[in-house]
Amino acid sequence: MARAFVCGCKDLRLDAEERAFLRQTDPFGLILFKRNVSDPAQVKALTSEFRDAVGRGEATVWVDQEGGRVQRLGPPHWPSYPAAQRFLAERPRERAAEAVRLVALLIAHDLREVGINVDCAPVLDVADDLTHAVIGTRAYGKDPVDVAELGRAMMEGLIDGGVLPVVKHVPGHGRARADSHLELPTVEASRAELEARDFAPFRALRDAPAAMTAHVVYTALDPSAPATLSRPILEGLIRGEFGFDGLLVSDDLSMKALSGDFSARAGAAFAAGCNIALHCNGDLAEARPVAEASPELAGESLRRAEAALARIAGGPRPFDVAEGRARLAEIEFATTA
């Protein structure tokens, strides 16, 4: 049985040490970054190597393919898809959702062609005038209704394309004024303020198959820990009040928002209610203690993982890629970031 963590790798192919680590620990998935991407043949070979190493042909391979500046597969071999912010900025609302859905279907096609079946998208964070650039143009807008509508179009487009979406960053990263890759943000908004704006898209998409947590402290919810490590937030708010029953994945445990050794980070994430621990940078000195602290997928975590993957078990629905790209052009949406 797979262990409840997802790890990265260092380069374009797995080396002998990485293959041995994967065989020994059997992670639920592998996540790819630009350092792991050259061309379609190489990515397809890498995803196959990973599945061979763990001995599971259905093992998950993950990526952040949002569009804009967060796009791991890009030119010259893949289209440059637009940042989320552009959808409403450049067209009426009724056409924005159609454009988002088409982009999701096209991204799903690109990913499946090279063996990737999980996309860490859409971003459901609601922006404001002071939103940190780490989110910035990745947000669909400042109106939670717009964010929920376009987020759903992206989520459902990916599912119809046979790729599992992971909505992020629950319960909302838009008010953070710091980059959680570098430091721990603290949000001091009241519960009422968070409820009115930040929580709304996550409540609206509580039927999402999977969600990624935020490395953000919300003083009105739990001043002692970021959401990723907070049981009151993960179990009390997200599971209890939002009614989210999907797979709950930590954001990257190697980010500097978190402190302590990596075994403790992973253990705290699981204790708080995460089902999957995510470790991205490919450093085996960090990944090994994460693996050791990660249990085998079982019980509710296994049920949620299986339910999430069941959403894409039938593969992609029929979709004419050339026609989709042509339709995107017809609604005056250039595929440039």
C-alpha positions in Angstrom: 0.0 0.0 0.0 1.3 3.5 -0.9 2.5 5.8 1.8 0.7 9.1 2.4 3.2 11.5 0.9 4.2 13.0 -2.4 7.8 13.8 -3.2 9.9 15.5 -5.8 13.1 14.5 -7.7 16.2 16.4 -8.6 16.5 16.3 -12.3 15.2 15.1 -15.7 15.6 11.5 -14.9 15.7 9.4 -11.7 19.1 8.5 -10.4 19.9 5.2 -8.7 19.5 6.6 -5.2 16.1 8.1 -6.0 14.9 4.8 -7.6 15.9 2.9 -4.5 14.2 5.5 -2.2 11.0 5.3 -4.2 11.0 1.5 -4.2 11.6 1.4 -0.4 9.1 4.1 0.6 6.4 3.8 -2.1 5.0 7.4 -2.1 1.5 8.1 -3.2 2.9 10.4 -5.9 5.7 12.3 -7.5 5.5 16.1 -8.2 7.4 17.7 -11.1 8.8 21.2 -11.4 10.6 23.0 -14.2 13.9 21.4 -13.2 12.2 18.1 -14.2 10.9 19.2 -17.6 12.6 19.3 -20.9 10.4 18.0 -23.7 7.4 15.6 -24.0 9.5 12.5 -24.6 11.6 13.2 -21.5 8.6 13.9 -19.2 6.8 10.8 -20.4 10.0 8.7 -19.7 10.3 10.3 -16.2 6.7 9.6 -15.3 7.1 6.0 -16.5 10.3 5.6 -14.5 8.5 6.7 -11.4 5.6 4.3 -11.9 8.1 1.4 -12.6 10.0 2.3 -9.4 7.0 2.1 -7.2 5.4 -0.8 -9.1 2.0 0.9 -9.5 0.9 1.8 -13.0 -1.8 4.0 -11.5 0.5 5.9 -9.2 -0.2 9.7 -9.3 2.1 12.2 -10.9 1.5 15.9 -9.9 2.4 19.3 -11.2 1.4 23.0 -10.7 0.1 23.9 -14.1 -2.0 27.0 -13.5 -1.0 29.2 -16.4 0.8 32.5 -16.2 4.0 32.4 -14.1 3.1 29.1 -12.4 3.4 26.7 -15.4 5.9 23.9 -15.3 5.4 22.7 -18.8 5.8 25.7 -21.2 7.2 26.8 -24.6 8.5 25.7 -26.9 6.9 22.3 -26.4 3.7 23.4 -24.7 1.5 26.5 -25.1 1.9 29.4 -22.7 -1.4 29.6 -20.9 -2.7 32.8 -19.3 -2.7 33.8 -15.7 -6.0 33.5 -13.8 -6.3 37.3 -13.4 -6.6 37.8 -17.1 -9.8 35.9 -17.6 -12.2 38.5 -16.2 -9.8 41.4 -17.1 -10.1 40.7 -20.8 -13.7 39.6 -21.4 -17.2 39.6 -20.0 -18.0 37.2 -17.2 -20.1 34.9 -19.4 -17.2 34.4 -21.7 -14.6 34.1 -18.9 -16.0 30.8 -17.6 -16.0 29.3 -21.1 -12.4 30.4 -21.6 -11.4 28.9 -18.3 -13.0 25.6 -19.1 -11.4 25.4 -22.5 -8.0 26.2 -21.0 -8.5 23.5 -18.3 -9.4 20.9 -21.0 -6.3 21.8 -23.0 -4.0 21.7 -20.0 -5.5 18.3 -19.0 -4.7 17.1 -22.6 -1.1 18.3 -22.3 -0.6 16.7 -19.0 -2.2 13.3 -19.8 0.0 13.1 -22.9 3.1 12.9 -20.8 1.7 10.8 -17.9 0.7 13.5 -15.4 -2.7 13.0 -13.8 -2.9 15.5 -10.9 -2.8 19.3 -11.4 -2.5 21.6 -8.3 -5.1 24.0 -9.5 -7.3 26.0 -9.4 -6.3 28.8 -7.0 -9.3 29.8 -5.0 -7.6 32.6 -3.1 -9.5 35.9 -3.3 -7.2 38.9 -4.1 -7.4 42.4 -2.6 -5.3 45.5 -3.2 -2.5 44.3 -0.9 -2.4 40.7 -1.9 1.3 39.5 -2.0 2.8 38.9 -5.4 3.2 35.2 -4.5 -0.5 35.0 -5.3 -1.0 38.1 -7.3 -2.1 37.3 -10.9 -2.7 33.7 -9.9 -6.1 34.8 -8.4 -9.1 35.0 -10.6 -10.2 38.3 -9.0 -11.3 40.2 -5.9 -15.0 39.0 -5.9 -15.5 35.7 -4.2 -18.4 34.9 -6.4 -16.2 35.3 -9.5 -13.4 33.3 -8.0 -15.9 30.5 -7.1 -17.4 30.5 -10.6 -14.2 30.5 -12.5 -12.6 28.1 -10.1 -15.4 25.6 -10.7 -15.0 26.0 -14.4 -11.3 25.1 -14.1 -11.9 22.2 -11.6 -14.6 20.7 -13.8 -12.6 21.2 -17.0 -9.7 19.3 -15.5 -11.9 16.5 -14.3 -13.5 16.2 -17.7 -10.0 16.1 -19.2 -9.1 13.1 -16.9 -6.8 15.1 -14.6 -7.4 15.4 -10.8 -7.6 19.0 -9.6 -6.3 20.1 -6.2 -7.9 23.4 -5.2 -5.7 25.8 -3.1 -4.8 27.3 -0.7 -7.6 26.5 1.8 -8.9 28.4 3.8 -7.6 31.3 1.7 -4.2 32.9 1.0 -5.4 36.2 -0.4 -5.0 38.4 2.7 -1.4 37.2 3.4 1.2 39.9 3.1 4.2 37.6 3.0 5.5 34.8 0.8 5.1 31.5 2.6 7.9 30.1 0.6 10.2 32.5 2.6 8.4 33.3 5.9 5.3 32.5 7.8 2.4 35.0 7.0 0.0 36.0 9.7 -3.5 37.2 8.8 -5.2 39.3 11.5 -8.6 39.7 9.8 -11.7 38.9 11.9 -13.7 35.7 11.6 -16.5 37.8 10.0 -14.1 39.3 7.4 -12.7 35.9 6.5 -16.2 34.4 6.3 -17.4 37.1 4.0 -14.7 36.8 1.4 -11.9 34.3 1.8 -13.8 31.3 2.8 -16.6 31.7 0.2 -15.0 30.0 -2.8 -13.9 27.0 -0.7 -17.4 26.6 0.7 -18.8 26.9 -2.8 -16.4 24.2 -4.0 -16.6 21.9 -1.0 -17.3 19.1 -3.4 -13.7 19.4 -4.8 -11.9 16.0 -4.9 -8.8 17.4 -3.3 -7.5 20.6 -1.6 -4.2 22.0 -0.6 -3.7 23.8 2.8 -2.2 27.2 3.4 0.9 27.8 5.4 -0.7 30.9 7.0 -1.6 31.7 10.6 -5.1 33.1 11.0 -5.3 34.7 14.4 -9.1 34.6 14.5 -9.0 30.9 14.0 -5.9 29.5 15.6 -3.1 32.0 16.7 -0.8 29.1 17.6 -0.3 27.4 14.2 -0.6 27.8 10.4 -3.6 26.1 8.8 -1.5 23.2 7.6 -0.7 22.3 11.2 -3.9 23.4 12.9 -6.5 20.8 13.8 -9.1 23.4 14.7 -8.8 24.8 11.2 -8.5 21.5 9.2 -10.9 19.4 11.2 -13.1 22.0 12.8 -13.5 24.6 10.0 -12.7 22.8 6.7 -14.1 19.4 7.5 -16.7 20.4 9.9 -18.1 23.8 8.9 -17.2 23.8 5.2 -18.3 20.2 4.8 -15.2 19.3 2.7 -14.8 15.5 2.5 -12.1 15.4 -0.2 -8.4 14.6 0.0 -6.6 17.2 2.1 -3.0 17.7 1.1 -0.4 19.9 2.9 1.4 22.6 1.0 5.1 21.9 0.5 6.7 21.0 3.8 10.0 22.4 2.7 8.8 26.0 2.6 10.3 28.4 5.1 6.9 29.2 6.6 7.4 26.0 8.6 10.1 25.3 11.1 11.5 22.2 12.9 12.8 19.0 11.5 11.0 17.3 8.6 9.7 14.4 10.6 8.1 16.8 13.0 6.6 18.9 10.2 5.0 15.8 8.6 3.8 14.4 11.9 2.2 17.7 12.8 0.5 17.9 9.4 -1.0 14.5 9.8 -2.0 15.1 13.4 -3.8 18.3 12.3 -5.8 16.3 9.7 -3.9 16.3 6.4 -4.3 13.1 4.5 -1.2 13.6 2.3 2.2 15.2 3.1 3.8 17.1 0.2 7.5 17.6 0.0 8.7 19.1 -3.3 12.4 20.0 -3.5 13.8 16.6 -4.3 16.4 16.7 -1.4 16.4 13.1 -0.1 17.9 14.2 3.2 14.6 16.0 3.9 12.4 13.6 2.0 13.5 10.5 4.0 12.2 11.8 7.4 9.0 12.9 5.7 8.6 9.4 4.3 9.3 7.8 7.7 6.7 10.0 9.4 4.1 9.2 6.7 1.7 6.3 7.4 0.5 3.9 4.8 -2.7 5.2 3.2 -5.5 3.6 5.2 -8.9 4.3 6.7 -10.4 7.7 5.9 -7.3 8.8 4.1 -7.4 5.8 1.8 -11.2 6.3 1.2 -10.7 9.9 0.3 -7.8 9.1 -2.0 -9.8 6.4 -3.8 -12.9 8.7 -4.0 -10.7 11.5 -5.5 -9.2 9.2 -8.1 -12.6 7.8 -9.0 -13.5 11.2 -10.3 -11.1 10.7 -13.2 -11.2 6.9 -13.4 -13.1 6.9 -16.7 -10.4 8.9 -18.4 -11.0 12.1 -20.4 -14.3 12.8 -22.0 -14.2 13.2 -25.8 -12.6 16.5 -26.7 -11.3 17.8 -30.0 -8.1 19.5 -29.1 -7.7 21.4 -32.4 -11.3 22.6 -32.2 -10.8 23.6 -28.6 -7.7 25.8 -29.5 -9.7 27.3 -32.4 -12.6 28.1 -30.2 -10.3 29.8 -27.7 -9.0 32.0 -30.5 -12.6 32.8 -31.5 -13.4 34.2 -28.1 -10.3 36.4 -28.5 -8.2 34.8 -25.9 -4.5 34.7 -26.9 -2.5 31.9 -25.2 0.3 34.1 -24.0 1.0 34.9 -20.3 
